[in-house]
Amino acid sequence: MKKLLIVDDSKVSRMVIRAHVKAVMPDWEFLEAANGEEAFAVVQQHSPDFCTMDINMPGMLGTDAAEKILQSHPSMRIVIFSANVQDTMQNRASAIGSIFVAKPVTEKSIATVINYFTS
């Protein structure tokens, strides 16, 4: 069974992402974290296969958390999911080995995420 970690400081955003992904991948297991530090701890304990990561959260930026996670779990696929669509954020996501998908979360954006995770 594949495991997806959803990292976002907004509980509503986590619920929306979970609902959209679960509709397409009902057998997956879902884990959640509200910030980068919590995400790193969940990764160490549960070794998820995939992760969606917001950028702007309290404490560590999502891109920094993703980079830290990928250093210890290089095979994990991470999608940076953010409303912050500046080129610098998109370039940073690419530079650390993840992809950038713009919020708001839609069926189309979830399809992009699922395709990246399962390709």
C-alpha positions, 0 to 999 in steps of 0.5 A: 500500500502506498502512503501519501504525506500531506503537509499544509498548515491549513487543515482545510487544504489538507482535507481537500487534497486528501479527498481529491487524491482518495477519490482517485487512489482509494487504497492509499494510506494518508498521513498529515503534518501541519508544518515542516518539522512535523513532516520530517518527524512523520517521514522518519517514523512512517517512510511515506512514498509521496508527499505534497508540501505547502511552502508558506507555513509557520517555522520552516519553509516547505521547500526547506522541509522538502529538501531536508526530507529528500536528503534522507529519503531521496527516492520519495516523490514530493510535490510543492503545492502552493498559491505562491507561484513566483518563479523563484519558488517554482525554480527552488522546487525544481532545484531540490528535485520536486515539482511545483503545482499551483493552488487552488487544488482542482481535479486537474492539479490532482491529476498532475500530482497523481501522474507524477507520483505514479509515473 
